Amino acid sequence: MKHAYLIIAHNQQSVLDTLLDLLDDARNDIFLHVDARSETLYAHAMERQMKRAGYHVLTERVAVCWGDVSQVETELRLFEKAHAAGPYAYYHLLSGVDLPIKTQDEIHRFFDDNAGREFVSFWEDEGHRRDLKRKVTRYYLFTRHLKDKGTLVHTLTAPVRNLALLLQKLTGFRRRSATAFRKGSNWVSITHDFCTVLLAHRDDLLKQMRHTLAPDEIFLQSLLAATPYMADVYRPAPGTDASMRRIDWKRGAPYVWQETDYDELIQAPELFARKFSDATPRLLERLRSRLLPA
């Protein structure tokens, strides 16, 4: 069975082009969502052609806003689009600034060897548990405008959001839910069977995650933990992320890989990494030269 790559992109055209080139394999189909505000990148994506992989650019686009349910909506649209074209052995969710750091032969061999596993990370330290509780037990208003600083809409909505949060804190108000919420990275690789379960809960998830802060880190993990598929979550060696993505949160939020990190990336046990930048063309070219077939 082929693999489906689901990509959410909004900038960094050179990185996106590198990602598409590295995924251009007959064993892959690519489903790309370009942010509704990124017209130049969307036009470029529509003109692109792949030599071997199937290639589908979503024409119904969302303005994806950090911390907002629009992230969940976009991810579910991609899962839905790919699932309808499937079945696929795996559905890999990537950002447009992610890249594979292994060859396609290595990636497919790994997933063949670990068939049936769910590659989903869970963040369970005390700090993340406190953060999760804060995000799911209060109502967050106007989350679409959290990053619109300096605009009139942010000036008008930020005080309302902050006042609502303050009142909830002072009165001890808590949102109630029977769900045992969990949290982790939204970048995942899941099986067709779990993708089917995820989409069966689509409407309920969108309703539940509305007015939640950063719900893209919560909705999938919370559902997975409540299903028998939780027993199939991949358990990597210590120091390796269960999603098989190499993401450095110590040097950045996350750190942007530099050319000096090339050896670290190539030698890493993970299959993918984020994030990359158009400002490091030499690194992109070195990865392309190493990972593309001769």
C-alpha positions as CSV (number, residue, x, y, z in Angstrom):
1,M,0.0,0.0,0.0
2,K,1.1,3.5,-0.8
3,H,1.7,6.3,1.8
4,A,-0.2,9.6,1.9
5,Y,1.7,12.8,2.8
6,L,-0.5,15.6,4.1
7,I,1.3,19.0,4.0
8,I,0.2,22.3,5.6
9,A,2.1,25.2,4.0
10,H,2.0,29.0,4.1
11,N,5.5,30.3,3.2
12,Q,9.1,29.2,2.5
13,Q,8.7,28.2,-1.1
14,S,12.2,26.8,-1.4
15,V,11.7,24.5,1.5
16,L,8.3,23.4,0.2
17,D,9.9,22.6,-3.2
18,T,12.6,20.6,-1.5
19,L,10.0,18.7,0.5
20,L,8.0,17.9,-2.6
21,D,11.1,16.8,-4.5
22,L,12.2,14.5,-1.6
23,L,8.7,12.9,-1.5
24,D,8.4,12.5,-5.2
25,D,8.3,8.7,-5.2
26,A,5.8,6.3,-6.9
27,R,5.0,4.8,-3.4
28,N,3.6,8.2,-2.2
29,D,0.6,10.4,-2.8
30,I,0.9,14.0,-1.7
31,F,-2.0,16.2,-0.4
32,L,-1.1,19.8,0.0
33,H,-3.0,22.6,1.8
34,V,-1.7,26.2,1.2
35,D,-3.0,28.8,3.6
36,A,-5.8,30.9,2.1
37,R,-3.7,34.1,2.6
38,S,-0.7,32.8,0.7
39,E,-1.8,33.4,-2.9
40,T,1.7,33.5,-4.5
41,L,2.6,30.1,-2.9
42,Y,-0.7,28.7,-3.9
43,A,-0.3,29.7,-7.5
44,H,3.2,28.1,-7.5
45,A,1.9,24.9,-5.9
46,M,-0.9,24.7,-8.6
47,E,1.7,25.0,-11.4
48,R,4.0,22.3,-9.9
49,Q,4.1,18.8,-11.3
50,M,5.4,15.6,-9.8
51,K,7.3,13.0,-11.8
52,R,6.3,9.9,-9.8
53,A,4.1,10.7,-6.8
54,G,0.4,11.5,-6.9
55,Y,-0.2,15.2,-6.3
56,H,-3.3,16.9,-5.0
57,V,-3.6,20.5,-4.0
58,L,-6.7,21.3,-2.0
59,T,-8.8,24.0,-3.6
60,E,-10.9,24.7,-0.6
61,R,-8.5,26.5,1.6
62,V,-8.5,27.8,5.2
63,A,-6.7,30.8,6.8
64,V,-4.8,28.8,9.4
65,C,-4.3,30.7,12.6
66,W,-1.9,29.7,15.4
67,G,-3.7,28.4,18.6
68,D,-7.0,28.3,16.8
69,V,-9.4,25.5,15.9
70,S,-8.7,26.4,12.2
71,Q,-5.6,24.2,12.6
72,V,-7.7,21.2,13.6
73,E,-10.1,21.9,10.7
74,T,-7.3,22.0,8.2
75,E,-5.7,18.8,9.4
76,L,-9.0,17.0,9.4
77,R,-9.6,18.2,5.8
78,L,-6.3,16.8,4.7
79,F,-7.0,13.5,6.5
80,E,-10.5,13.4,4.9
81,K,-9.2,14.1,1.4
82,A,-6.5,11.5,1.6
83,H,-8.7,8.9,3.3
84,A,-11.2,9.2,0.4
85,A,-8.5,8.5,-2.1
86,G,-7.0,5.6,-0.1
87,P,-6.6,3.3,1.7
88,Y,-3.0,4.1,2.5
89,A,-0.6,2.3,4.8
90,Y,0.2,5.5,6.6
91,Y,-1.0,9.1,6.6
92,H,1.9,11.4,7.5
93,L,1.1,15.0,8.6
94,L,3.9,17.4,7.9
95,S,4.4,21.2,7.8
96,G,5.6,22.8,4.7
97,V,8.9,23.6,6.5
98,D,9.5,19.9,7.4
99,L,11.8,17.6,5.5
100,P,12.6,13.9,5.4
101,I,16.1,13.2,6.7
102,K,16.2,9.6,5.4
103,T,15.8,8.3,1.8
104,Q,12.4,7.0,0.7
105,D,13.7,3.4,0.7
106,E,14.7,3.9,4.4
107,I,11.4,5.4,5.3
108,H,9.3,2.8,3.6
109,R,11.4,0.0,5.0
110,F,11.0,1.4,8.5
111,F,7.2,1.6,8.2
112,D,7.0,-1.9,6.7
113,D,9.0,-3.2,9.7
114,N,6.7,-1.4,12.1
115,A,3.4,-1.9,10.3
116,G,0.4,-1.2,12.5
117,R,2.1,1.1,14.9
118,E,0.8,4.6,15.5
119,F,3.6,7.3,15.4
120,V,2.1,9.8,17.8
121,S,4.0,11.6,20.6
122,F,2.6,12.4,24.1
123,W,4.0,15.2,26.3
124,E,3.4,14.1,29.8
125,D,5.8,15.9,32.1
126,E,4.4,18.1,34.8
127,G,4.8,21.3,32.9
128,H,2.9,20.0,29.9
129,R,0.1,18.6,32.2
130,R,-0.3,22.0,33.8
131,D,-0.4,23.7,30.4
132,L,-2.9,21.2,29.1
133,K,-5.3,21.8,32.0
134,R,-5.1,25.5,31.4
135,K,-6.0,25.1,27.8
136,V,-8.9,22.8,28.1
137,T,-10.7,24.0,31.2
138,R,-11.1,27.7,30.2
139,Y,-12.9,29.3,27.3
140,Y,-10.5,31.2,24.9
141,L,-12.2,33.8,22.8
142,F,-11.1,35.2,19.4
143,T,-8.2,32.8,19.1
144,R,-8.1,33.5,15.4
145,H,-6.5,36.9,16.3
146,L,-3.9,35.8,18.8
147,K,-1.1,36.6,16.4
148,D,-2.6,39.7,14.8
149,K,-0.7,42.1,17.0
150,G,-0.6,45.7,15.8
151,T,-3.9,45.4,14.0
152,L,-7.2,47.0,14.9
153,V,-8.9,43.6,15.3
154,H,-6.3,42.5,17.8
155,T,-6.7,45.8,19.7
156,L,-10.4,45.2,20.0
157,T,-10.4,41.5,20.8
158,A,-7.4,41.0,23.1
159,P,-9.0,43.0,26.0
160,V,-12.2,41.0,25.7
161,R,-10.3,37.7,25.7
162,N,-8.2,38.6,28.6
163,L,-11.2,39.9,30.6
164,A,-13.0,36.6,30.0
165,L,-10.0,34.6,31.1
166,L,-9.6,36.7,34.3
167,L,-13.3,36.3,35.2
168,Q,-13.0,32.5,34.7
169,K,-10.0,32.5,37.0
170,L,-11.5,34.7,39.7
171,T,-14.8,32.7,39.8
172,G,-13.1,29.3,39.6
173,F,-15.1,28.5,36.5
174,R,-14.0,25.3,34.7
175,R,-15.2,23.8,31.5
176,R,-16.5,20.3,32.1
177,S,-15.8,17.3,29.9
178,A,-15.8,13.5,30.4
179,T,-12.7,13.3,28.1
180,A,-9.4,12.5,29.6
181,F,-7.4,15.0,27.6
182,R,-3.9,14.3,26.4
183,K,-1.3,16.5,24.6
184,G,1.5,16.1,22.1
185,S,2.9,17.2,18.8
186,N,0.4,17.5,16.0
187,W,2.8,16.1,13.4
188,V,2.0,12.4,13.3
189,S,2.0,9.3,11.2
190,I,-1.1,7.2,11.6
191,T,-2.6,4.0,10.1
192,H,-5.6,3.8,7.9
193,D,-7.6,2.1,10.6
194,F,-7.0,4.9,13.1
195,C,-7.5,7.6,10.5
196,T,-11.0,6.0,9.9
197,V,-11.8,6.3,13.6
198,L,-10.5,9.9,13.7
199,L,-12.7,11.0,10.8
200,A,-15.7,9.2,12.3
201,H,-15.4,11.7,15.2
202,R,-14.7,14.7,13.1
203,D,-17.7,16.8,13.9
204,D,-17.5,16.1,17.7
205,L,-13.9,16.9,17.7
206,L,-14.4,20.3,16.0
207,K,-17.2,21.1,18.5
208,Q,-15.2,20.1,21.5
209,M,-12.0,21.9,20.4
210,R,-13.7,25.2,19.7
211,H,-12.5,27.9,22.2
212,T,-9.7,25.7,23.3
213,L,-6.1,27.1,23.1
214,A,-3.8,25.2,20.7
215,P,-6.2,22.4,20.1
216,D,-4.1,20.9,17.3
217,E,-1.8,19.5,20.1
218,I,-4.8,18.0,21.9
219,F,-7.5,16.6,19.7
220,L,-5.8,13.6,18.2
221,Q,-3.9,12.4,21.3
222,S,-7.1,12.7,23.4
223,L,-9.1,10.5,20.9
224,L,-6.2,8.0,20.4
225,A,-5.8,7.5,24.2
226,A,-9.5,6.5,24.4
227,T,-9.3,3.8,21.8
228,P,-7.7,0.4,21.5
229,Y,-5.2,1.9,19.1
230,M,-3.4,3.4,22.1
231,A,-1.8,0.0,22.6
232,D,-0.2,0.3,19.2
233,V,1.6,3.6,19.8
234,Y,5.3,3.3,18.9
235,R,7.7,3.1,21.8
236,P,11.0,4.4,20.6
237,A,14.4,4.2,22.2
238,P,15.0,6.8,24.9
239,G,15.7,10.2,23.4
240,T,13.8,9.6,20.1
241,D,10.4,11.1,19.6
242,A,7.5,8.6,19.0
243,S,6.4,10.6,16.0
244,M,9.8,10.0,14.4
245,R,10.3,13.8,13.9
246,R,13.4,15.5,15.1
247,I,12.3,18.8,16.6
248,D,14.6,20.9,18.8
249,W,12.7,22.8,21.4
250,K,15.7,23.7,23.5
251,R,17.4,26.1,21.0
252,G,14.2,27.6,19.6
253,A,10.4,27.4,19.4
254,P,11.2,25.3,17.5
255,Y,14.9,25.7,16.4
256,V,15.5,26.4,12.7
257,W,18.2,24.0,11.4
258,Q,21.4,25.4,10.1
259,E,24.0,24.1,7.7
260,T,26.3,23.3,10.7
261,D,23.6,20.8,11.9
262,Y,23.8,18.7,8.7
263,D,25.7,15.8,10.3
264,E,23.3,15.8,13.3
265,L,20.4,15.6,11.0
266,I,21.8,12.8,8.8
267,Q,22.9,10.7,11.8
268,A,19.6,11.2,13.7
269,P,17.4,8.1,14.3
270,E,14.3,10.0,13.3
271,L,12.8,10.0,9.8
272,F,11.7,13.6,9.5
273,A,12.8,17.0,10.9
274,R,11.5,20.5,11.4
275,K,11.9,23.2,10.9
276,F,13.9,24.5,7.9
277,S,14.2,27.9,6.2
278,D,14.7,29.4,2.7
279,A,17.6,31.3,4.4
280,T,19.7,28.1,4.5
281,P,19.9,27.2,0.8
282,R,23.2,25.3,1.2
283,L,21.6,23.0,3.8
284,L,18.6,22.3,1.6
285,E,20.9,21.5,-1.3
286,R,23.1,19.1,0.7
287,L,20.0,17.2,1.9
288,R,18.6,17.1,-1.6
289,S,21.9,15.8,-2.9
290,R,22.1,13.1,-0.3
291,L,18.5,11.9,-0.2
292,L,17.4,12.0,-3.9
293,P,18.0,8.9,-6.0
294,A,21.0,9.2,-8.3
